[in-house]
């Protein structure tokens, strides 16, 4: 049923997203498949949208380990500072650009 699986799919509606979008995902998440976040991130990158993908190693859907929880929160705050306060310094300190 195309009306249920394609028309309502976030992936097939990625072209409608214009807000900078952060994907923050535990790589051991048992609730939300890791690959689905990668697919959406890739779709947005291919569309030239502002997006980032951060994987928290060994983290499940619930982040309970203190250091990983701290990383999670700081990542969110740095992303907001970049896009809501026009200050990318925190984000760039945490996630410097890499040359391939």
Buried (B, 14 or more C-beta within 10 A) or exposed (E): EEEEEEEEEEEEEBEEBEEBBBBBBBEEBEEEEBEBBBBBBBBBBEEEBBBBBBBBEEBBEEBEEEEBBEBBEEBEEBBBBBBEEEEBEBBEEBBEEEEE
